[in-house]
């Protein structure tokens, strides 16, 4: 029996393809109303138009009982795919969303797309020509043969033909977790939030990742990067920085968010940037579960985290004119999502705005960042690194606000060849000297406060960064990579904007955006604010003298349990919100947001500092022996922090 292909559509494209296909297949012409059709006899439906017709694509997507493939022409391009199976996603709308989000004019194109989806269009694209149609027909014929022989990859691909040049590319299409056509997010429930820790065997004692880096080199770029339809696009290499730095862009409806990777190889930095971007994409808004609880803390207090435990803005801040947030009101309704409390060993409700960072949009009672978001090859790995990030930011802010006179570390005491070369390259190529300090807090997990000081007359003067890890040398390397990412690259900006940042010296309220925090210390006039570290030369220690926690030789999960118990020992809970989306699940990746109520949260914009309700900033300096008595609020550092 001949393979039967149904053809829906009129125009040059439909006629050309019909003429070619009827020589090899049984052809059934489908009326646009799709009535009185024997669908059981049709093996594949082709939807062919000389124009973009998303409204008919939507109708077919929701009603077709047979596999179908579209081919259309619009805006000087022909699109073939994706192949839609009955069970399948991505659907046509996933593909359209990806292609529109990949463009620089996405906002305008979305408006056009919405119009086409509602009203349709019958105007033939001006780039339709006999040569273009012949080319499209040839490619489509090859694909249909592959479909018949079950060899097609169009279930997750889109063929794009640039009609002026006939350049043809195949682009990866991933299902969109928020697609209004094919996605069906499960409701957020307590049961879905439960986490039962599983074993994560190690290949080496000091390996804190489930998979070696090589495991991800081909997979991540293949599945997530693409300038036309990728989750990420715009790959950029930074050739000025001392080490190999790369960045990719996460397209958002308005603008894009750049994420960076810093290693010793550009290829690896690209992968690291994609990791960072995936983490960011999961943390912006719920994309794995549908938020269903909208209530006041007063009504659900027995199930929920008390929001003020994470630290809030002060009453003075809330009462400031035009302050974008309102003081927490236990009777005010808000969205809540389920997380898992390792301290209580049960699910717990968390304000949605704490689980997904707000980008300062002014909704709710606090400004939240991506603090504690982490990605891993297992959920245990993700939680482990999420906790370390919370520790790192807390140690940095504790040092800054309490002006802790940390002990200086001899960087060459590590006896580590890679670290020695990194320090030498920064000194020789970038012209910076590196100052390292032991910022380990009462939990005894090694933390590093790092400062790069420019030895040149021009350029970025001081750069600060931090690192926290079971291995203090690894923590140091992480911090140095962060420092190096800003060296040389921002020198021109620092020179051009010196007047702007000099104006902020006595006007901290002008420090309102993330770059302002680091740029304020690009000028020599603010160096004295770090003299509590830089001028402290009395004490110096080696890496061998630093606190080092016990490290499991066989299982990463044992290291995670140690971290959780460490928090419990100092009276802190570890709460985890699972942010993993279907985009990540395809590669067995996991993303979490770790919340440790009581630790200092990183904020950007000096007016958005969050210290109220966090007594550790006053108490821990005494516990560590830096001061004799607990600090008072008026003793805290009043200046904007220098975290990059």
C-alpha positions in Angstrom: 0.0 0.0 0.0 1.3 3.4 -1.0 2.2 5.9 1.7 -0.5 8.5 1.7 0.2 12.2 2.2 -2.5 14.8 2.8 -1.7 18.3 1.6 -3.5 21.3 3.1 -2.8 24.6 1.4 -2.9 26.6 -1.8 -0.4 28.5 -3.7 2.9 28.1 -5.5 4.5 26.1 -2.8 1.6 23.7 -2.4 1.3 23.1 -6.2 5.1 22.6 -6.7 5.3 20.0 -3.8 2.2 18.2 -4.9 3.5 17.8 -8.4 6.7 16.2 -7.1 5.2 14.0 -4.5 2.4 12.5 -6.5 5.0 10.7 -8.6 6.1 8.7 -5.5 3.2 8.8 -3.0 -0.5 8.7 -2.8 -1.7 12.3 -2.5 -4.9 13.5 -0.7 -5.9 17.1 -1.1 -7.3 18.4 2.2 -9.8 21.3 2.2 -9.1 24.2 4.6 -12.2 23.4 6.7 -10.8 19.8 7.0 -14.3 18.3 6.8 -15.2 14.9 5.3 -11.6 13.7 5.4 -10.8 10.0 5.9 -8.0 10.7 8.4 -7.4 7.0 9.0 -6.1 6.6 5.5 -3.6 9.5 5.8 0.0 8.8 7.1 1.3 12.3 7.1 -0.3 15.8 6.7 1.7 18.6 5.0 0.5 22.1 5.7 1.9 24.4 3.0 1.5 28.1 2.5 3.3 30.9 0.7 2.9 33.0 3.8 3.1 32.6 7.6 -0.2 31.3 8.9 0.1 30.5 12.6 -3.7 30.6 13.2 -4.1 27.5 11.0 -1.1 25.9 12.6 -2.8 26.3 16.0 -6.0 24.8 14.8 -4.2 21.8 13.3 -2.0 21.4 16.4 -5.1 21.0 18.6 -7.2 18.8 16.3 -4.9 16.7 14.1 -5.0 13.0 14.6 -2.1 12.3 12.3 1.5 13.4 12.2 1.9 16.7 10.4 4.6 18.9 9.0 4.4 22.5 8.1 6.3 24.5 5.5 5.7 28.2 5.0 7.4 31.3 3.7 7.6 34.5 5.7 9.9 37.5 6.0 12.3 36.3 3.4 12.7 32.8 4.8 11.2 29.4 4.4 10.6 27.3 7.4 10.2 23.5 7.4 9.2 21.8 10.7 9.0 20.7 13.3 7.5 17.3 12.6 4.6 17.0 15.1 3.7 13.6 16.3 0.5 12.8 18.3 2.3 12.6 21.6 4.8 15.2 20.7 6.4 18.3 21.7 8.0 20.6 20.8 5.0 21.8 18.9 4.9 24.5 16.2 4.4 27.2 18.8 7.5 26.1 20.7 9.4 26.6 17.4 7.8 30.0 16.8 8.6 31.2 20.3 12.2 30.1 19.9 12.7 31.7 16.5 11.1 34.9 17.6 13.0 35.1 20.9 16.3 34.6 19.0 15.8 37.8 17.0 16.9 41.3 18.0 13.4 42.7 17.1 11.6 40.1 19.2 9.2 42.6 20.8 7.9 43.9 17.4 7.8 40.4 15.9 5.8 39.1 18.8 3.2 41.8 18.1 3.1 40.8 14.5 2.9 37.1 15.5 0.0 37.7 17.8 -1.9 39.5 15.0 -1.2 36.6 12.6 -2.3 34.1 15.2 -5.7 35.8 15.5 -6.4 37.0 12.0 -4.1 35.2 9.6 -2.7 36.6 6.4 -3.0 35.7 2.8 -0.4 38.0 1.3 2.4 36.1 -0.5 5.9 36.8 0.7 7.7 39.0 -1.9 10.8 36.7 -1.8 8.8 33.8 -3.3 10.3 32.8 -6.6 10.4 29.8 -8.9 14.1 29.1 -7.9 13.3 29.4 -4.2 10.3 27.1 -4.5 12.3 24.5 -6.4 15.0 24.6 -3.7 12.4 24.3 -0.9 10.6 21.4 -2.7 13.8 19.5 -3.1 14.7 19.8 0.6 11.2 18.9 1.6 11.1 15.9 -0.6 14.3 14.6 1.0 12.8 15.1 4.5 9.6 13.3 3.6 11.6 10.3 2.5 13.4 10.3 5.8 10.0 10.5 7.6 8.7 7.6 5.7 11.8 5.6 6.6 11.7 6.8 10.2 15.0 8.5 9.9 14.0 12.2 10.2 15.3 14.4 13.0 12.7 17.1 12.5 10.9 16.2 15.7 13.3 18.6 17.4 14.6 20.5 14.4 13.6 23.4 12.2 15.0 23.9 8.7 15.4 27.5 7.8 16.1 28.6 4.2 17.2 32.2 3.6 15.5 32.9 0.3 17.8 35.7 -1.1 20.8 33.4 -0.9 19.1 29.9 -0.5 21.4 29.3 2.5 19.9 26.4 4.4 20.5 25.6 8.1 19.0 23.1 10.6 18.3 24.5 14.0 17.6 22.7 17.2 14.2 23.2 18.8 13.5 22.4 22.4 10.1 22.2 23.9 9.2 25.4 25.8 8.1 24.6 29.4 5.7 27.6 29.2 4.2 26.8 25.8 0.5 27.6 25.9 -0.2 24.9 23.3 1.7 21.7 24.3 3.1 22.3 27.8 1.2 21.2 30.9 3.0 22.2 34.1 2.1 20.1 37.1 0.7 21.9 40.1 3.2 22.7 42.8 2.6 20.4 45.7 4.3 19.4 48.9 4.8 15.9 47.6 6.8 17.1 44.6 9.0 19.2 46.9 10.2 16.2 48.9 13.9 15.4 48.6 15.4 12.1 49.5 19.2 12.2 49.2 20.7 9.6 47.0 24.3 8.4 46.7 26.6 10.2 44.3 29.8 8.1 44.0 33.0 10.0 43.4 35.7 9.2 40.9 38.3 11.2 43.0 38.3 12.6 46.5 38.5 16.2 45.4 35.9 15.8 42.6 32.7 17.5 43.7 30.8 17.0 40.4 28.9 13.9 39.3 30.2 14.0 35.7 33.6 15.2 34.4 33.6 18.4 32.5 34.2 16.5 29.2 30.8 14.9 29.6 29.1 18.3 28.8 31.3 19.7 26.0 29.2 18.5 23.1 25.8 18.0 24.8 25.3 21.4 26.2 26.2 23.4 23.1 24.3 21.1 20.8 21.1 21.2 22.8 21.0 24.8 24.2 23.1 27.1 22.0 22.0 28.5 18.6 21.9 32.0 17.2 18.4 31.4 15.6 16.5 29.1 17.9 18.7 28.3 20.9 18.0 28.9 24.5 21.2 30.9 24.3 22.8 32.9 21.5 25.4 35.5 21.0 28.6 33.7 21.9 31.4 36.2 22.7 35.0 35.5 23.6 36.8 38.1 25.7 40.4 38.3 24.4 41.4 41.1 26.8 41.0 39.2 30.1 44.0 37.4 31.4 42.3 34.0 31.1 39.9 32.6 28.6 36.5 34.2 29.2 33.3 33.7 27.2 29.7 34.8 27.5 26.4 33.9 26.0 23.1 35.7 26.0 19.8 34.5 27.4 17.1 36.2 25.3 14.3 37.8 27.4 11.2 39.5 26.0 12.8 42.8 26.7 16.6 42.7 26.2 19.0 39.8 27.0 20.9 38.7 30.0 24.5 37.9 29.5 26.1 35.0 31.5 29.8 34.4 31.6 32.2 31.5 31.9 35.8 31.8 33.0 38.3 28.9 32.6 41.7 28.4 30.9 40.1 27.3 27.6 37.5 29.2 25.5 35.6 26.0 24.7 35.3 25.2 28.4 34.3 28.8 29.2 31.5 28.6 26.7 30.1 25.5 28.4 30.5 27.2 31.8 28.6 30.2 30.5 25.8 27.9 29.3 25.7 26.3 32.7 25.4 29.7 34.3 22.7 30.7 31.8 20.6 27.6 32.4 20.8 28.3 36.1 19.6 31.9 35.5 16.8 30.8 33.2 15.4 28.5 35.8 15.6 31.1 38.6 13.8 34.0 36.9 10.3 32.6 37.2 8.6 29.3 37.9 9.0 27.2 34.7 8.7 23.6 36.1 5.6 23.8 38.3 2.5 25.9 38.4 2.2 28.0 41.5 -1.2 27.4 43.1 -1.1 28.8 46.6 -2.0 32.5 47.0 -2.6 33.3 50.6 -1.4 35.3 53.6 1.3 34.1 56.0 -1.3 34.5 58.8 -3.4 31.7 57.2 -0.6 29.3 56.5 1.9 30.0 59.2 2.0 26.4 60.4 3.3 25.3 56.9 5.4 28.2 55.9 8.8 29.9 56.4 8.4 33.2 58.3 9.5 35.7 55.6 11.3 38.0 58.0 13.8 35.3 58.9 15.6 35.8 55.5 16.3 39.4 56.3 14.3 42.4 55.2 14.9 46.1 54.5 14.7 48.4 57.5 11.7 50.6 58.4 13.7 53.6 57.4 14.1 52.1 53.9 10.5 51.1 53.6 9.4 54.7 54.6 11.7 56.3 52.0 9.9 58.1 49.2 9.5 55.9 46.1 11.0 52.8 47.8 10.0 49.9 45.5 9.0 47.4 48.3 6.5 47.3 51.1 7.1 46.1 54.6 6.0 42.5 55.2 2.4 42.2 56.3 1.4 38.8 57.6 -2.2 39.5 56.4 -1.1 40.4 52.9 -1.7 37.7 50.3 1.1 36.5 48.1 2.2 33.6 46.0 3.9 30.7 47.8 5.8 27.7 46.4 6.9 24.5 48.1 10.4 23.8 49.1 12.0 21.2 51.3 13.4 22.0 54.8 16.3 19.7 55.8 16.1 21.0 59.3 12.4 20.1 59.7 12.7 17.1 57.3 9.5 18.1 55.6 8.2 20.3 52.8 7.8 24.0 53.7 6.1 26.9 51.9 8.4 29.7 50.8 7.3 33.1 49.3 7.6 32.8 45.5 9.6 36.0 45.3 12.3 34.4 47.5 12.5 31.2 45.4 12.7 33.1 42.1 14.7 36.3 41.9 12.8 39.5 41.3 15.4 41.6 39.4 14.3 44.5 41.5 10.8 44.8 39.9 9.3 46.2 43.1 6.8 43.4 43.9 6.6 42.1 47.4 8.5 42.9 50.6 12.2 42.4 49.6 14.6 42.5 46.7 15.9 39.0 45.9 18.8 38.0 43.6 20.0 34.6 42.3 21.8 34.1 45.5 21.9 30.3 46.2 20.8 29.2 42.8 23.0 26.3 41.5 23.1 23.7 38.8 24.3 20.1 39.0 24.4 16.7 37.4 22.2 15.5 40.3 20.0 17.3 42.7 22.5 16.5 45.5 25.3 18.1 43.5 23.2 21.2 42.8 22.3 21.6 46.5 25.9 21.2 47.6 27.1 24.0 45.3 24.0 26.1 46.2 24.9 26.0 49.9 28.5 26.9 49.1 27.3 30.0 47.1 25.2 31.1 50.1 28.2 30.7 52.4 30.4 32.6 50.0 28.1 35.6 49.7 27.5 35.6 53.5 31.3 35.5 54.2 31.9 38.4 51.9 29.2 40.6 53.3 30.1 39.7 56.9 33.6 40.8 56.2 32.4 44.0 54.6 29.7 45.1 57.0 31.7 44.2 60.2 35.0 45.3 58.6 36.6 42.1 59.9 40.5 42.3 59.9 40.9 38.9 58.2 44.1 37.0 58.3 46.2 37.4 55.1 47.0 34.2 53.2 50.4 33.5 51.6 49.2 32.7 48.0 52.4 30.7 47.2 52.0 28.5 50.2 49.5 26.4 48.3 52.3 24.5 46.5 50.0 24.4 43.5 51.4 24.8 40.0 48.2 26.0 38.4 47.6 28.7 41.0 51.2 29.9 40.8 50.8 30.3 37.0 47.5 32.1 37.4 49.0 34.6 39.9 52.0 35.1 37.7 50.0 35.7 34.5 47.7 38.2 36.3 50.8 40.1 37.6 52.6 40.1 34.2 49.8 40.4 31.7 47.2 42.4 33.6 49.4 44.3 36.0 47.5 43.4 39.2 48.7 42.2 42.6 46.5 39.7 44.3 45.7 39.9 48.0 44.0 36.9 49.7 42.4 36.7 53.1 40.8 33.9 55.1 37.1 34.8 55.4 36.1 31.5 56.9 33.1 32.0 59.2 32.0 30.0 62.3 30.8 27.1 60.1 34.5 26.4 59.3 34.0 25.9 55.6 37.0 27.6 53.8 36.1 31.0 52.4 38.4 33.5 50.6 38.1 37.2 50.3 40.2 38.3 47.3 41.3 41.8 46.2 43.1 42.6 43.0 45.0 45.9 43.2 46.1 47.7 40.0 49.8 48.5 39.8 49.3 50.7 36.7 48.5 54.4 36.7 45.3 53.9 34.7 42.5 51.3 34.6 40.3 49.6 37.2 41.9 50.3 40.6 40.5 47.6 42.9 38.5 44.5 42.2 37.0 42.3 44.9 35.7 38.7 44.7 35.0 35.7 46.9 35.2 31.9 46.9 34.0 29.2 49.2 34.8 25.5 48.8 35.8 22.4 50.8 39.2 22.9 49.2 40.6 26.4 50.0 42.8 26.3 47.0 39.8 25.6 44.7 38.0 28.5 46.5 41.0 30.7 45.7 41.0 29.8 42.0 37.3 30.4 41.8 37.8 33.9 43.3 40.7 34.7 41.0 38.7 33.7 37.9 36.1 36.2 39.1 38.7 38.9 39.5 40.3 38.2 36.2 37.0 38.5 34.4 37.0 42.3 35.1 40.6 43.0 34.5 41.6 45.0 31.4 38.1 44.5 29.9 36.6 47.3 31.9 39.6 49.6 32.0 38.3 51.9 29.3 34.9 52.2 31.0 36.6 52.9 34.3 38.6 55.8 32.7 35.6 57.2 30.9 33.3 57.2 33.9 35.7 58.3 36.7 33.7 61.5 37.3 30.4 59.5 37.6 31.8 57.3 40.3 33.7 60.0 42.1 30.3 61.7 42.5 29.1 58.5 44.3 31.8 58.6 47.0 29.7 60.8 49.3 26.4 59.9 47.7 25.8 56.2 48.3 22.2 56.5 47.3 23.4 56.8 43.7 24.8 53.2 43.8 21.6 51.7 42.4 22.6 49.0 40.0 24.9 45.9 40.1 27.8 47.4 38.1 27.9 50.4 40.3 29.1 48.4 43.3 32.3 47.2 41.6 32.8 50.4 39.5 32.7 52.6 42.7 36.0 50.9 43.6 37.5 51.3 40.2 38.7 54.8 41.4 41.7 55.2 43.7 39.7 57.6 46.0 37.8 54.7 47.5 40.7 52.4 48.3 40.8 53.5 51.9 37.5 51.8 52.5 39.4 48.5 52.2 42.4 49.4 54.3 40.9 47.3 57.1 42.2 44.4 55.0 45.0 45.9 52.8 46.8 47.6 55.7 46.5 44.6 57.9 49.9 43.0 57.6 50.5 41.7 61.1 49.1 38.2 60.6 49.8 35.9 57.7 49.0 32.3 57.4 49.5 29.4 54.9 46.9 27.3 53.3 47.9 24.4 55.5 46.8 26.5 58.5 43.3 27.1 57.2 40.3 25.2 58.5 39.6 22.3 56.2 36.5 20.1 56.7 36.6 16.3 56.4 36.1 15.3 52.7 34.5 12.0 51.7 36.7 9.9 49.6 33.8 8.0 48.0 30.5 10.0 47.9 29.5 13.6 47.2 26.3 13.1 49.2 28.3 12.5 52.3 29.9 16.0 51.8 26.4 17.4 51.3 25.2 15.9 54.5 28.2 17.4 56.3 27.2 20.8 55.0 23.6 20.4 56.1 24.7 19.2 59.6 27.1 22.1 59.8 24.2 24.5 59.3 22.2 22.7 61.9 25.0 22.9 64.4 25.0 26.7 64.2 21.2 26.9 64.3 20.5 27.3 60.6 18.1 25.5 58.4 18.7 24.6 54.7 15.6 25.0 52.5 15.7 23.9 48.9 13.3 24.8 46.1 13.7 22.5 43.1 13.7 24.7 39.9 14.5 21.9 37.4 12.7 22.3 34.0 12.0 19.9 31.2 14.8 21.6 29.3 17.3 20.4 31.9 15.8 17.0 32.5 16.6 15.9 29.0 20.3 15.9 30.0 19.7 14.8 33.6 20.6 18.3 34.9 19.1 19.8 38.1 18.7 23.3 39.3 17.8 24.4 42.8 17.5 27.6 44.9 19.0 27.2 48.3 17.7 29.4 51.1 19.5 29.5 54.5 17.4 31.8 56.6 19.7 33.9 58.8 22.6 34.2 56.5 23.3 37.5 54.8 21.7 37.8 51.3 23.6 39.5 48.5 21.8 42.6 47.1 22.7 45.2 44.5 21.7 48.8 44.9 22.8 50.3 48.2 19.2 51.4 48.9 18.2 47.7 48.8 20.5 46.4 51.5 18.9 43.7 53.6 20.2 43.4 57.2 17.1 43.8 59.4 16.3 40.6 61.3 19.8 39.1 60.7 21.6 39.1 64.1 24.5 37.1 62.8 26.1 40.3 61.3 26.3 41.6 64.9 27.0 38.4 66.7 29.5 36.4 64.6 32.4 38.9 64.8 32.5 38.3 68.5 32.2 34.5 68.1 35.2 34.6 65.8 37.2 36.7 68.2 37.5 39.8 66.1 35.7 42.0 68.7 35.1 41.7 72.4 31.4 42.6 72.3 28.6 42.2 69.9 28.4 45.0 67.3 25.6 47.5 67.1 23.9 48.6 63.8 25.6 52.0 63.9 29.0 50.2 63.9 28.4 48.5 60.6 30.2 49.6 57.4 27.9 52.4 55.9 29.5 52.2 52.4 28.2 50.2 49.4 29.8 46.8 49.2 32.3 46.1 46.4 31.0 42.6 45.3 31.0 42.4 41.5 
